[in-house]
Amino acid sequence: MRTKKGSITNDCNSTNKHMLLRKSRKNRGLQLFSIVGILLVMLIAAVAIYQSHKPLPPGISMEGPIHTVSDGDIQFLSDLTYKEEGTTTTKQEQMIFERIYQAIDEAEQFIVMDMFLYNGYHKKDQTFPPLSRTLRGPNQKL
């Protein structure tokens, strides 16, 4: 083998150096990507931990007194919609909205209501009572 500049040995060495350089660049890119990924995960975890443990602003958190209720004061209300056995007739038993209407009638000054009123998106072959429409009244918009 010749040892002059441009010889076979030097050409092999330069090719190996070039390959090693290319591999080290790939490794550096992979390392950088890994470090950025780990830092991003650590940042998200730190923000999540902080957000779940930070104190609320003053005046926001309120703990009320404990109220005891006897079993006789508890009433279960349900709304049922079902098909009667052996027929295609749909049966509806409404207890919740009847109690809401009763509470509205018993109100002395005003009513504050926070409810999710269902919309009319349902299968067209099914019929449901217009509960939200009757609750809000005929001339009021949602």
C-alpha positions in Angstrom: 0.0 0.0 0.0 1.1 3.5 -0.8 1.3 6.1 1.9 1.4 9.2 -0.4 -1.3 11.8 -0.4 -4.3 10.5 -2.4 -3.3 6.9 -1.8 -5.7 4.0 -1.2 -5.1 4.0 2.6 -5.8 7.7 2.9 -8.9 7.4 0.7 -10.2 4.6 3.0 -9.5 6.7 6.1 -11.3 9.8 4.6 -14.3 7.6 3.7 -14.4 6.2 7.2 -14.1 9.7 8.7 -16.9 10.9 6.5 -19.1 7.9 7.6 -18.3 8.5 11.2 -19.1 12.2 10.9 -22.5 11.4 9.3 -23.3 8.9 12.1 -22.3 11.3 14.8 -24.6 14.0 13.2 -27.5 11.5 13.2 -26.7 10.6 16.9 -26.6 14.3 17.8 -29.9 14.9 16.1 -31.4 12.0 17.9 -30.0 13.1 21.2 -31.3 16.6 20.7 -34.7 15.3 19.8 -34.7 13.1 22.9 -33.7 15.9 25.1 -36.3 18.3 23.7 -39.0 15.5 24.1 -38.0 14.9 27.7 -38.0 18.6 28.5 -41.4 19.0 27.0 -42.8 16.1 29.0 -41.2 17.6 32.2 -42.7 21.0 31.4 -46.2 19.5 30.9 -45.9 17.5 34.1 -44.7 20.6 36.1 -47.6 22.7 34.8 -50.1 20.0 35.6 -48.8 19.5 39.1 -48.8 23.3 39.7 -52.3 23.8 38.3 -53.7 21.0 40.4 -52.1 22.2 43.7 -52.2 26.0 43.4 -54.5 27.8 45.9 -57.7 29.4 44.7 -58.0 33.2 44.8 -59.4 34.7 48.0 -63.2 34.7 48.1 -63.7 31.9 45.6 -63.6 28.8 47.8 -66.6 28.5 50.1 -67.4 25.6 52.4 -70.9 25.6 53.7 -72.3 24.0 56.9 -73.3 20.3 56.8 -77.0 19.8 56.6 -78.5 16.5 57.9 -81.6 15.3 56.1 -83.9 12.5 57.4 -84.9 9.6 55.2 -88.5 10.8 55.2 -87.4 14.1 53.6 -85.8 12.4 50.6 -87.9 11.7 47.5 -86.7 9.9 44.3 -87.9 11.5 41.1 -87.6 9.8 37.8 -88.7 10.3 34.2 -89.4 7.1 32.3 -90.0 6.5 28.6 -90.6 3.0 27.5 -92.7 0.8 25.2 -95.5 -1.1 26.9 -95.0 -4.9 26.8 -96.6 -6.5 23.8 -97.6 -3.2 22.1 -95.9 -0.5 20.1 -97.3 2.2 22.4 -94.7 4.4 24.1 -95.4 5.1 27.7 -94.1 8.2 29.5 -94.0 8.8 33.2 -92.8 12.3 34.0 -92.0 13.1 37.7 -89.1 15.5 37.4 -90.7 18.2 35.3 -93.9 17.9 37.3 -91.9 18.8 40.4 -90.1 21.6 38.6 -93.5 23.1 37.5 -94.7 22.8 41.1 -91.6 24.5 42.4 -92.2 27.3 39.9 -95.8 27.7 41.0 -94.7 27.8 44.7 -92.0 30.5 44.1 -92.7 33.8 45.9 -90.3 36.2 44.2 -88.0 34.8 41.5 -86.5 31.6 40.2 -82.8 30.8 39.5 -82.5 27.8 37.2 -79.4 26.2 35.9 -80.4 23.4 33.6 -79.1 21.7 30.5 -82.2 21.7 28.2 -81.9 19.0 25.6 -82.3 20.0 22.0 -84.5 18.4 19.3 -81.7 16.2 17.7 -83.0 12.7 17.9 -84.2 9.9 15.7 -87.2 11.2 13.7 -89.2 8.0 14.4 -89.1 8.7 18.1 -91.3 11.1 19.9 -90.6 12.9 23.1 -92.6 15.5 25.1 -91.5 19.1 24.4 -90.2 19.5 28.0 -87.7 22.2 27.4 -90.1 24.2 25.2 -92.9 24.1 27.8 -90.5 25.0 30.6 -89.1 28.1 28.9 -92.6 29.3 27.7 -93.9 29.7 24.2 -92.5 33.3 23.6 -89.0 33.0 25.0 -85.9 32.1 23.1 -83.1 29.9 24.3 
